[in-house]
């Protein structure tokens, strides 16, 4: 038998359009069991709007989607035991427009000496969800218990309860919070700052050092750990080289959702080529000189390949970057299934804090 006699079957829905998250043999069975119990294994229904539906209709769609996602996160986190040994505090600072920005501070109890500070940016496509949500509060507790000072930022969203505030409002809030944290680093008990975020928070986490480099304060960021970043934005035709958009389409997330979120975050694509809005549009000159990064992608995530492409861009620019793929997981699966997959969740916590600690 020669190599030409071997039939190659592409992975996921490229090889079998009928494939679902429940039937894909790569899927972690623990994840499948959870989604199966929630009735979330089949392909999701098509959205009732398009990017051309108008701003009011799109904002209504985001509001309804936010309710669904918050409900899912609440159900998944209901059985999570409280994290012991963590002190919590809330601070309110002023944004550049005079509005309030809430910061959530988490510190491990009884730990002497300064610690790495993890600046956490919540997900939600930059248009929904909140840092105050149960799942994100628990995530910050776990990071703190692992040995870090953790600060979560509540930024203005492009839509939903904390919106509607399109780009650059959310990024500006994240930058204002980060600069406040740096100015108060000694008071907070931190040695240096590592920015982390998932999904839309991954977008903002990657955009922050690009913005900081432009404005001359990139040395305030020691490193970036982005999980499943959503960084491409909208498109006329999805880039063919990003195979995961087809391979994993409708595995919990529908690739048709992303242009809808993009239109809410960046109306009419006014900032479509700005890498602080969409980091996937960055070139080598935009990222040269940035601090070390980790780009963590998930095997069964439609967004997998745009994150990996960004990792390769960083390497091409001479930036220290680690790229990793979590096998068998859907979008942000490493932080969703605390009860069903405690080993995966714990490893994700160790990875973020370990990376922060390594940069001391």
N, C-alpha and C positions, 0 to 999 in steps of 0.2 A: 504494500500500500504506500502510495506517495502522498505528500502533503496536499496535492491537488484533489485527492480522492476524499479528503476529510471535509465534511460539510460543517461550516461554522454558523451557528445560530446566534445572532446578536442578543444581548441581554435585554431583559425587561420588555417593554411594550414595542420596542423596535423589532424584536424577534417574534413577538406574539402580541398583537394589539389588544387581545382579550385579557391579557395578564392584569391582575390586580395586586394590591399590596398583600392580600391574603393568599394568592396562589404563586407569587414569585418565590422560587426556591431559595433565593438569597435572604429573604426576610427573617429576622430573628423571631423564633416562634413565641417568645414571651411578649414581644410587641404585638404580634398578630393576635394573641389571645386577648390582650387588652382592647385593641381596636374592634375585635370581633364582638366582645361583650357590649361595646358601645354602638354596634351596627355601623362601623365606619370603615369597612374594608372595601366596599364597592366604590366604583368611580363616582366622585361627587357630581351633583347636577350642575349643568351649565349656569353661569351667573346670569341674572335677568337684565344686565346692563352691558354696554360696551364702552370703550374709551370715549366714544362720541355721544354718549347719552346725555351729556350736560352735567354741570357741576352739582346741581341740587340732587339729581338722581344718584350720582356717584357717592355723594356724602351720605345719603340715606342708605345706600348699599353698604358702605363702610360701617355705619352705625349698627346695622343688623349683623354684619359679619363679626364685629367686635363682641357683641352679645354672645354669639355662638362660640367664639374662641375663649372668651372669659369663662363661659360655662364649662367648656371642656377642661380648661386648666383647673377650675375649681373641683370638678369631679375627680380628676386625676390626683389632686393633692389632698383630698379629704382625709385619707388615712395616714398622712405623713406625720410621724411623731415630732413634737417640737424639738429643736436643737438646744441642748443644754450648754451652759457655759458661755453664752454670748450676751454682751451688753448692747442695747439698741438705743438710738437717739435720733431725733429729727431736727434738722436745721433748715432755716429759710433764709435765702439770700436774694439779692435783687439782680434781675437780668439787665442787659444793656438798655432795655426799653422801660425800666422801672418796675416791671412785673415781678411777681414772686416765683422763685424756683425752689422746690423742695429737694433736700438732700437727705437720704436715709443712711445713717452711720451704724455700722456693726463692728464690734471689737470683741476679740476673745478675752474672757475674764482670766485674771491671774497670770498673764503672760508679761514678763518683764522685758524691757528694751524695745526700741523701735522695730517695726515690722514693715514688710512691703505693703503698699497700699494698692488695692484693686479698685479701680473706678469702673462701675458696672452700668451698662446701658441696656435697657430692656428692649425686647423685640416687639414686632407688630407692624412691620413694613413701613415704619416711620409715620404711620397714620392711625394707629390704634393701640390698645392695651396700656398698662400703667405699671410703673415700678412698685406701686403699693399692692399689687395683686399677690395672692397667697403664694403662688408658685415662685415668683421672683423674690419675695421676702425670704422664703425658705432657702432659695439658692444663695442669697447673700449670707444668711446665717451659716450655711454649710461652708462657704468660702472662709468666713471669719473663724469658724471652729477649726479649720485646717491650719490656721496660723497667719492670717492677714487682717489688716484693717480694710474694711470694705465700705465704699461709698456708692450708693445708687442715686442716679439723677432722674428726677421727674421732669421731663422736657415737654414742651408744647408739641402735640401731635398734629399731623396734617389733616386729621379728621377725628371722628368719634367724640367721646366724652371730653377729652383734653384738646380738641380742635375747635374749628378748623384753622390751622396755622401752617400754610405751605412752606416749603423750603425758602429761606434758610433758617426759619424760626427754631426748629428742633435742634439743628446743628449749633446754632448760636447759643442756645441754652446749655447744651452739653459742653461747649467751649467755656462758657462763663462759669459753670460749675467746676470744671477741671482746673481752671485758673485760680478759683477760690481755694480749692483743695491744695493746690501747690503752694499758694501763699500761706496756708495754715498747716503745712505738712508736719512741722515739729509739734504743734499743738495736738494734732490728730494722732501722733505717735507713729507716723510713717517715715520711711527712708527714701522711697522713690515710688513713682506712679506707673502702674501698668493698666492700660485701658482694655476692657473686655466687653463684648456684646454678642448677642445671638440674632440671626436673621436681620431684621431692620436695624437692630442694635449693632449688628456686625457691620452694616453699612456705615453707621455713624462712628463706630470705633475706628474704621479704616479711614474715614474722611477727616477725622480730627487731626491726625498728624500731617495730612496734606495741607489742611487749613493752617495748622500751626507753623509749618515750614514756610508757607507764603507770608505769614505775619511775623516771623522771627522768634517764635517761642517753642520750637519743636524740642529743644533740650529739656523741657518740662515733662516730656513723656519718655519713660524708659523702655517701654515695649507695648505691643498690641497683641491680644489674643482674640481672634474673630472666629465665631462658631456659625457655620452655615450662612455666610453673609449673602444678603440680597443686594446686589450691587450693579446689575446691568440696566435696570429701568425699563423703558418702553422700547418698541422696535416696530418696523414695518414687517420685517421677516426675522424670526429668531436666528442668530448666527448658527450656521450649520455645524460648526465645530463644537458647539456646546451640546454634546449628545444627550446629556442627562435631561434636558428639557423635553425630549421625546421618550427616552428610555424609561423615565420615572414619572411621566406626566400622569396626573390624576392619582398618584400614590399619596393620598390625603390632600395634597395641594395640586391644583390645576394650573398649568402654565399660563392659561388665559387670565388667571387672577392677577398676574404680575403687572401687565400694562394698565389694569384698572387702578391698582394701588399707586402706580407711577403717575397717573394722571391726577390723582388727588394730591400727592406729595409735590409734584412739579407740574402745575397746570400748563397745558399746551406745550409741554416739553421745552419750556423756555431755557432751562439749564441742562439740556440733554447732553451737552459736551463738557460740562463742568465736573471734574473728578471729585470735587467736594460734595456734589449732589449724587453722582453715580461713579464710584471709584473704579468700576470696570472700564471707564473711558479714559483712565489715566495712561500716560506714557512714561517712558523711562525718566525724562526730565522732571515729571511731577513727583516721583517717588524716590529719586536719588537722595541719599543722605538721611532717610528715615530710620527710626530705631528698629530693633529686632521685632519680628512678627512671628506668630503662629497662625496659620490658616487651617482650621479644622472643618472638614466637609464630611457629609454622610452619604454612604453608598447609594441609598434609595431616595435621595432628595433630588427633585428637579433642578435645584440650584447648585448641585455639586460642582459642575464643571466651571461655572463662572468663578467660584472661589479658588479652584485649582489654577485657573488661568491667571488670577491675580497673584497667587504665590509664585508662579513662574515669571511674571513681570518683575516682582520684587528681586528675584534672583538675578534676572538680566540686568537690573540696575545696581547690583552689588549690595543689596540689602540682605542682612541675615534673616532667613525665613525658613520655618519648618512647615512642611505641608503634610497633612495626615488625613486618612479616610477611615471613618468608623464603619465597620462592616455590618450589614444587616439592618441599619437604622434609617428611619424616615427623617424628614426635616426636624431638626432640634430634638431628635429622639433621646439624646444623652441626658437632657434635663427634664424630659416629660415623664419618664417611667421610674420614678424613685422607688416605688414599692415592688413593681414587677421585675425591675432590672437594677437592684441596688449596687451590684458590682460595676456596672456601666456608669451609673450616676456618680459613684464614689471616685472612679477613675477620672471622670471629667473634672471633678472638684480638685483632685490631686494635680491634674495636668495644669490647670489655670494657676493655682497657688505655687506649684513647683516652678513653673515658668517665671512667675513674678519673683520668687526667691532666688532663682538662678541669675538674675540681673543685678543683684546687690553689689 
